[in-house]
Amino acid sequence: MSNIMRQKMADSIRFLAADMVQAANSGHPGAPMGLADIAVVLSEHLNHNPKNPDFLNRDRLVFSGGHATGLIYSLYYLWGYGLEVEDLKNFRQLDSLTPGHPEYGHTKGIEITTGPLGQGIANAVGFSMASKFTGAQVNSDTAALIDHNVYCLCGDGDLEEGLSYEACSIAGHNKLDNLILIFDSNKITIEGSTELSISENIPMRFKSQGWDVLEIDGHNFEEIDAALTTAKSNTKPTIIIAHTLIAKGAGKLEGSHHAHGAPLGDDVIAQAKKDAGFDPEKTFHVDEDVLVRFRCAIEEGDLLEREWIHRQKTLPLMEQNEALTALQNPDFSRIQYPTFEKAEATRGTNGKIMNAIARGIPSFLGGSADLSPSNKTNLNDMGVFPKGRNIYFGIREHAMASIVNAMALYGPLMPFSATFFVFSDYLKPAARIAALTGIQQFFIWTHDSIGVGEDGPTHQPIEHLSQFRALPNFYVWRPADGAENIEAWKTALAMNTSPSAFVCSRQNLAVLPSPVSGEVSKGGYLVSEDENAVMTLMASGSEVELALKVKETLNAKDVPVNVVSVPCYDLFIEQDAAYMASIIKSDTKTVAIEAARGLEWYRLADTVIAMDTFGASAPAGQLFEKFGFSVDSIIEKIK
């Protein structure tokens, strides 16, 4: 393609983005205008199919700088993903297909929800890792079903976030050679020049992490093309450092931080269009020759997918096709769950259940942030990534969770991540994106309360249950024993548009006295019922055993009590009024018991016995006694 045509295509992107921000009177014109030249050349390299955005062997394109939506939506309109000019005119407006940051499942073609800076880099690492695992299962020595690339566009802000260090370290360590990070190095952030806040040597940073580093003029079409060609043949992940001007072509605002997050103004846009040879009176306009060239992606992408399907049918890949089918169609009936007959920590029961799931479901994989011996998450005899199903994330909680988000969206995989519950603080942004996006990631969080014991208050999660229960579309499971744990997993496996968290104990918990019913799937149920009950005790996890002991003592004093186990508070409060009334009897006083902050329980209970302070360092039994979680203390408080 001639550079004259490329320039016209790039300028078309620039002015679409500028018009979108101007019409909305909100947004970020600078990054789209600075990246337009790269976007045009990337269009020549990208393998994708606008007719079928879910084509498995497509290249993945992640926009880590999610604020650059002017570029994103312009491209998806130009490529033919279904956006129309009217959608661009409704940029950032209520219920439009073009919201302020890209949202997976809302706009066709968006691979993953980004916005918080740095997330997209880790997501791209996740897509690459997912492709490497899937390829290891379905490729042969002579033929490949999975051989695509993963591209990620990022900016200075993304690389300043600590998340990017974690994720890029993992990528380099695992030699993810199909990962190409395009760094829009315009040296501008909201406050001004990056010289205000960062002076490190970015090329040396990435070289030290095991990456290949290429540096180019981000407005030179030949250099962009050559760098992408080289990156696709590299044997390690590649960062292309593209030196660009923010708001390229915007006259007096070119290179200025004032063009980052505010409209350029009608006069500036009109002059920019005039300087580029465009009609300054026309807005949201794309010449037919430009649109035709971009829309070649439709025919080329359709051909690409048909060739891939043909490859599946003609190459000697029968076993590989069967393996891919097994990954894409998990059969939960193949899971042979264990049984539990003695007291055991739920981190232990959970680990046994996970191994049972892994034996039955070949797409189930994951890892821990250097805590698998404590989390009990090692999948026994199942090897190490990329060929095996145990991933060593290292002590990188945030990157781990963001990577697993992308692995879950990749297509055929059901991944988990694990750490101590208190360290969920380090990955909260990724958990929030999982809930917002509807990603079925399984979070394994152990050492769930003051029962952590001697490690002290720094390691004892007090407010965390309340924090995650407050998160919409996020289901926190705190099982009271192994049987509840199994039912929790059965429910979570079926919830394919929601993340679930399994919050498990360090200390042993007694087996509940009666068989657990399917009502665990409703989040709460009567574990012990008395038809004459005057009191209802509610609890989750380790405190269910305590509530049952309190009931036993009160029964001896002729005080009839019901005990309700609530393994998933989030599901329980979603139930209809009739079910709630059948569990929490209206003529009983209700007391909730939990060794955590517990503020959410006031929605259900008359009295809440919970933590009002941080914990302390001592053996777990002493801590439960000290903070009032003993039979005598509970009875005294509810008199």
N, C-alpha and C positions, 0 to 999 in steps of 0.2 A: 504494500500500500504506500502511496506517495505521502511524503511529510506534509504536503499542502492539504491533502484530505485529512490526515491525522490532526492537523492544527484546527481545521474547521470543526471536526468532531469534538475536540477538546474544548474549544470555545463554546460550542453548543451546550456542553455539560456545564461550563462555568456560568453561562447566562441563565440556564434553567435553575441552577442552585441559587443564584443571586435573586432571580425573580420570586422563587419560592419564599425565601426569607423576607424579602421586601413585602410580599403580599400578606404574609403572616404577621409582619412587624415583630418577628421573633425568630431566633435561630442563629446558625453559625455559617456564614458564607465563606470565610477564609480558607478553611481546610479543603472543602470541595473544589474551590478554584485553584488551590495549590496542587491538588492531586489529579487534576483533570487529565494532564498529559500522560501520567502513569496509568490512569484508568483506561485510556484509549488503547495503549499497547497491551495492557493486561487482558483486554477484551480479545486480542488476537491469540493469546496463549491459553485462556481459560476454557476448560472442557466442562460444559454444563448443558442442560436441556430445559429451556423455558417451558416446553410442553409438559415436562415431568420433573419438577424440582426435587423429587424424592429419588430419582435415579441413583442407585447405590454407589456406582463407581464414578460419580461426578467429582470434579474438583470442589473442594470446600473453600468458600471465600468468607472470611470473618472481618468485620469492621470493628476493630477494638475501640477506635475513637468513635463511639456511637453518636456523638454530637454531629458528625459529618453526614447527617441524613440527607442533606441536599444532594450530595454525591450519590448516596445509596439509592434513593428513590429515582433520581434521574437515570441511573444505569438500569434499574429494573423496568422503568418505562421504556427506555430505548431498546433494551434487549428483548422486550416483548413478554414480560412476566404477568401482564394483565393490568398494570397500572395505566390509567389514562391521564390526559392533560388535566382534566377536572380534579383528579386525585392530587396532582401536584399543586393545583391552585388551592386545595383544601389542606395544605401542609399545616400540621400542628393544630388543626381544628377538631372539635368534638366529633367522635365516632368516624373520623376519616381513616383511610388506609395508609396514611402517611403521618404517623405520630412523631413526636419530638425526638425520640430515640427508637432504634429498630426493635421490633417485638416479634419473636418467633411465633408462628401460628396466626399472626394477625395480618401480616403482609406476605404475599406469596414470594418465595425465594429467600427470605431471611433465614439464615442457618441457625442463629441463636440470638437471644436477647442480650444486647450489650448496652452500656451506658456508663456505669461506674468504671472509671479508667483502669486499665490493666486486665480486666476480666477477659476481654477478647483474646489477648495473647495466650492466657492459660487455656481458654476454650480451644484455640487453634492447636495447642499442644495436645489437648484431649482428643480432637478429631484425628490428629496424626497417630496418636497412640492407639486409638480405636481401629484405624485402618491397618496398623502394623499387626495387632492381635488378630483381626479378622483375616488379613492376608495370610498369616501363619497357619490359620486353620483351613483355608480353602484354596490357597495357591499350591501349585506343584513345582517341581524343579524345572519343568519345561514350559509351563504355561501359568498365567496369572489372571485371576478373576478380579483382584483388587490391586490396582496399580496407579491410583490417582494422586494428585498433589493437594496440599493444603496451603492456601495463601492467607496472609493476615496483614491488613493495613493498620499501622499504629502511628502514634505521634509522640512528642516529647513527654507529654503527661503520662502516657501509658508506661513509658520506660522509667519514669521517676517513681511510680508506685512499686512498693516492695514486692507485690505479687508477681511482677514481671521477672524479678530476679529469681524467685523460686521456680517459676514455670520454665524459664529459659535454661536454668541449671538442669532441670529434669530432662528437657529436650536434648541438650548436649550430651548428657550422660547416656541417654538411650539411643544416641546417633539417629535421630529422626530425620532421615535424609529426604523425605518428601515434604518437609515443612519449610516454607519460604515466608519470611517476615519482611515486609516492606515498610521501612521507617521513614515517615514524612518528616525529615529533619529541617523544619523551617525556623527552629530556634526561637519560637514564640510561644508563650503561655498567656493566660488572661492578664497577669500583672505586668507583662512586658517581656523583655529578652530573657532567655533561659540563663544568661550570665548572672542573673540575680540570685539563682538558687542551685545551679548545678555546674560543675566544672570537670567531671570525670571524663576519662577517655573511653567513649562508647565502643569504638572498634576493639580496643584491648580487653574491655569487659567481656565482649562476646567471644573473642578468641580464647580467653581463659576458660570459658564455659564450653568449649568444644564446638564452636560454630565456625562456618566459613563466612568471611566478611567481604562484601563488595561495596564500593562507594561510587556513586554516579551523580551526574547532574540530572535532577529529577524533571527537567524540562527538555532534555535532549532525547529525542525519540530513539536514535540508534543506540545510545548508551542504555536506555531502559530495556530495549529489546535484547541486547547482548547480555545484560545482567540476568534477565529472566531465563534466557536460554541456558546460561551457565548454571544457574541455581537448580534447574530441573535435572541436571546431570550430576549434581554433587553427591558425595557419599556421607554428608553430614548436614545438619540443618543450616540454612543460609539466612543471613540478614543482609538486605540490600539497603544501605544507607543512602537515601535519595535526598540530596540537598535541594531544597525547594524554597520558593517565596510564597508566604501566606498571601492569599487573595491575589494570586498572579493575574495580571491584566486589569486590575481595579484602579489604575491610575494612581492618584495621590495616596490611596489606602493600601497599595501593594507593599507587602513587607511590614505592615503595621499591626500591632496587637489590637488596635481598635477594630480591625476587621474580623477578630476571632469570634465574638459572640453577639454581634449587633448588625442590623441591616446596614447596607452600604449607603443607601439613599438613592432616590430616583435620578438625581443629577449625575452621580458617580456611575451608576449602571448605564445610563444613556450614553455618557461619554465613552465608557469602556466598550460598549457595543459599536459605537461609531468608529473607534480606533481599530477595532478588529474587522471592520468591513461589514458589520451586521446593521440591520435597520433598527435604530434606537426607538422607534415608535412601536415595535412589535415586542410583546411579552409572551413567554412560554412558547416560543416558536422554534421549530426544528425544520430545516429544509429537508425536502424529500430524499435527496441523495445521501444525507447524513443518516436519516432514519432507516433507509434501505440497508445501508452498510452495517449499522448496529443490529438490525433485525435478521441479518444472516445467522445470528446465534440460534434462531428457531430451527431452521433447516439443518444447520450443522450439528446442533445438539441432538436433534431427533435421529440423524444418521449415526451419531456417536453411540447412542443407546441401542439402536438396532444392531450395530456391529458388535456391541458387547453381548447382547442376547444371542446373536449368531455364534459368537465365540464360545459361549456356554454350551451350545448344542453340538458344535463340531469338534472342539478340541477334546482330547482324552481326559476329561475332568469329571467323570461320573461320581467318584468318591467326593471330590471337592464340591460338586453341586449338592450332594446329599448333606455334606457338612454345613454348607451355607443355608440350606433349607432348615436344618436342625437349629441353627442359630436364630433364624428369623421366626421360627414357630415353636416356642417353648411349650412343652407338654408337662403341665404341673402335676398330672396324674402319675408321672414317673418318680416323683419325690417320695421316698420312704422315710417318713419322719421318725425320729427316735422316741423312746418312752423314758419317763423320769419317775423314779420311785423313792428317791431320798433327797434330803436337803442339798441344795447346790446353788452357787451363785448364778444369777441369770446371765452374767457374762459367759459362764461355762455352758449353760444350756443353749444360749444363743449361738455360741461357736459350733456346737454339735449340730444344731439345726441348719446353720449356714453350710456346713460340710455336706449335709444330706441334700440340701438344695443344689449345691454344686455338682454332686454326683448325678442328679437327675436333669439338670438344666445346663447344657454346655455353654450358654451365653452368660452365665453368672460368674463374675470375676471382680477383683478389687484389691484393696490393700489398706494398710494403716500408716499413719504418720509415725513410723518407727516404734509402734507399740503393739504389734501383732501378738507377742507372747502374753501381754497383759490384757489386750482386747479379746484374745482368743479367736482371732479372725483368720488365722492361717488356714488355707484350703489344702488339706493333707494330700500329699502325693500328686499334686496337680501342677507342679512346675512353676517356673518363673517367667514373667513377661519378657519378650513378646510371645513366645511359644506357649508358655504356661499361664495360669490364671492368678498367680500371686504377684501383685505389683508392689515394689518397694518405693514408696513416695519420699522416704526420708522425712526429716522434721520440717515439713512444709505444708501445714494444714490448709492454708488458704488456696495455694496452687492445687493441692490434692482435690479439694471439693470442686473447684472451678473446672479442673481437668475432667473429673468424673461427670459433671454436668454435660459436657460435650460428648463424652463417651456414651452417655445414655441417649443423647439425641442423634447419635451417628446412624442408628438404624437397628441392627440386630442384637445389641448387647444390653445386659441387665447388670450394671455395675454398682459397687458399694464403696464407701470410704469409711475410715474408722479413726478414732482418737479418744482421749479421755473427755468426759462431758465438759469439764471446766475449760478445755481448750477449744470448744466449739466457738468461743469468743473470736478465735483467730480466723474462722471460716464463715462467720455470720453473713457477710455480703453474698457469698456464693449460695448459701442456704436460702437466702431471701430471693435470689434470682431463680433458684430451682422452684420455689413455691410460686413466684410470679409467673413463670413460664409454664409450669405444669410438667416438670421433669421428674421422672420416676427414678430418682437416686435414693439409695438406701444408706442412711447415715447410721453408723454404729458408734454409740457413745457410752462408754463404761465408766465405772467409779462415780456413781450417780448422786452421791449425797455426802453428808458428814460421815457416812460409813467408810469413806476413804481413809479416815483415821489419822495415822501418825504424820502424814505429809502436811497436814495443817490447813489453815483457811485459804491459802493460795491455791490449793488443789481441791477444795471442797465446793462444788457448784451449789449455790444457794438460790440465786435469782434466775437460773437458766431455764428451768421448766416453765416458769411464768413467761419468760421472754419468747420461747419458741411456741408455746401454746397461744400466744397473742398473734402469731404469724398466720395469715389466712392461707388456706390450701396447704398446710403443713401438718402432718399427723405424727404426734409424739407418743410413742408406745413405751410404757414403763411396766413391764410384766411382773407379776407377783410370784410366778414359778414357771417351770418348764412347759407345763400344759398351756398356760396362758400365752407363753412365748410362741408356741407353735401356731395357735389360733391367730395371734397377731401377725405372724409372717404370712399365713394363708390370706388374710385380709389385705395386707400391704402388697403382696404380689399381684393381686387383682386390681389394685388402684393405679392404673397405668398413666394417669395424668396428675399425679401428686407425689411429692417426696414423702418418705416416712423416716422417722428416727427411732431407733431402738436404744432406750436408755436403761442400762443394765447395772446390776449391783456388783460390788467387789465381794461382799460378804455372802455367806450361804443363806438361802431362804428356804423355809420349810415348804413341803408339798402341801397344796391346799387340800382341805378335807373332803371336798366333793369334786366329781368330774366337771371339767370346764365345758360349757355348752357353746353352741354357735353364737350366743349372744355377745361374745367377745367382739364380734364384728360390729356391734352397735356401740362399742366403746366402754360400756359399763353394764354390770349385771349384779343380781343378788347372789352373793357367794354363800350367805347363810341367812335364813329367813325364819322369823317367828311371827305367827299370825296375830299375836297380841302385842307386838312391838310398840314401845313408846319412844324409842330412839333409833335413829339410823346413823351408823358410823360409815363414813366414806373414806377410801384411801386408795393409793396406788403403790405398786412395787413393794418394797420391804415393809411399808407401813400396813399392808393388808394383814400380814401375820400378826402385827401388833394389835390391830383392831379386833381380830378374832380372839386374842387373849383377853382383851378388855371385855369383850362380850361374855366370855366364859366366866370372868370374875363377877360381872354385873348380873348374869343369870343366877349365880349362886346367891345373890342378894335379892332375888326375885324381881329383877329389872329386865324385862324382855327386850332384846335388841336385834335389829337387822344389821347386816354388814354388806356393804356394796363395794365391790372391786371396780375400779375405774382405770383399766390399763391404758385407755386412750381418751383423755378428757375431750379432745377436739371432736372426735366422732360422737361422743356421748351427748354433747350439747347440740348436736345436729339432729337428734332424734325428735320425733313428734311428741306432743304433749301427753298422749295416752301412754306411750312407752315410758316416758319419764315418771309419770304418776304411778305406774306399776312398779317402778324400782325405788323411788323416793316417796314413801307413803305420806300422804298429806297430814295425817294425824300423828306424825312422829316429829320429835325434835331432831334436827340434822346436824351432825358434827363431822367436819372434814379433818383428817390427820395427814400431815405430810412434812417430811424433814427437809423442807425447802421454804421459799418465801410464801408461796401459796395464796397470793392475793386473789387469783382468779376463782378460788373456791367459794368466795362470798356470793357468787352468782347462784350457788346451789345450797349453801349451808347456812344455818343459823350461827354456828360457831366454827371458827377455824383455828386449829392448833398447828402452828407452823413455826418457822424460824424468823426471829426478829433481829438477829444479829448474824455476823459471820461465824464460822466454826472455830475450831481450836485444834491443837496438835495433841493427840492422845490416842490410845487404842479405841476402836470404833465403839465397843460396848460402853466404855466410860463416857464417850461423847453423847450417845443416845440418852444415857442417864442424866448427864449434865444439862442437856438442852430440853429435857422434859418429855422424851419419847420413851417412857416406860409405862407399864400398866398403872402403877400407883399415881404417877404424875398426870396421866390422861384422866383417870377417874376423878382426881382432885379438881382438875380444871373444868370438868363437865358437870360437877355436882349442882 
